[in-house]
């Protein structure tokens, strides 16, 4: 199984999928660290680092917001 989340940033949204799905401890760690990045680039790197730390696969899909 995998865990899918949608995370919103000021410059867009990221859909992230972790395989295998997250444990409750991993989810808590994820929620603590996703507050730190301020851009999608920083968030993407944070998510990749967590996946590596956990020995998980991560898939990231981005959706940029249109600027007026």
C-alpha positions in Angstrom: 0.0 0.0 0.0 1.0 3.6 -0.4 0.1 6.8 1.3 -0.9 9.8 -0.8 -1.0 13.4 0.5 -1.6 16.8 -1.1 0.5 19.6 0.4 -0.1 23.2 -0.5 2.6 25.9 -0.7 2.3 29.5 -1.7 3.6 28.7 -5.2 1.7 25.6 -5.9 0.6 22.2 -4.7 2.4 18.9 -4.4 0.8 15.5 -4.5 3.2 13.1 -2.8 2.9 9.3 -2.6 5.1 7.2 -0.3 5.5 3.4 -0.7 5.1 1.6 1.5 2.5 3.7 3.4 3.7 5.8 6.3 3.7 4.6 9.9 2.1 6.9 12.5 5.6 7.9 13.6 6.7 8.7 10.0 3.5 10.7 9.5 4.1 12.7 12.6 7.7 13.5 11.5 6.4 14.5 8.1 3.9 16.9 9.5 6.6 18.5 11.7 9.1 19.1 8.8 6.7 20.2 6.1 6.1 23.4 7.9 9.8 24.5 7.4 10.1 24.8 3.6 8.7 28.0 2.0 8.8 26.9 -1.7 7.9 23.9 -3.7 11.6 23.3 -4.5 12.5 23.2 -0.8 9.5 21.0 0.0 10.4 18.5 -2.8 14.0 18.2 -1.4 12.6 17.7 2.1 10.3 15.0 1.0 13.0 13.2 -0.9 15.3 13.3 2.1 12.6 11.8 4.3 11.9 9.0 1.9 15.6 8.2 1.7 15.9 8.2 5.5 12.9 5.9 5.8 14.0 3.6 3.0 10.8 4.4 1.1 9.9 5.2 -2.5 8.5 8.6 -3.1 6.6 9.9 -6.1 6.0 13.7 -6.4 3.5 15.4 -8.7 3.4 19.2 -8.9 0.7 21.6 -9.8 1.8 25.2 -10.2 -0.7 28.0 -9.5 -1.4 30.4 -12.3 -0.3 34.0 -11.6 -2.8 36.7 -12.3 
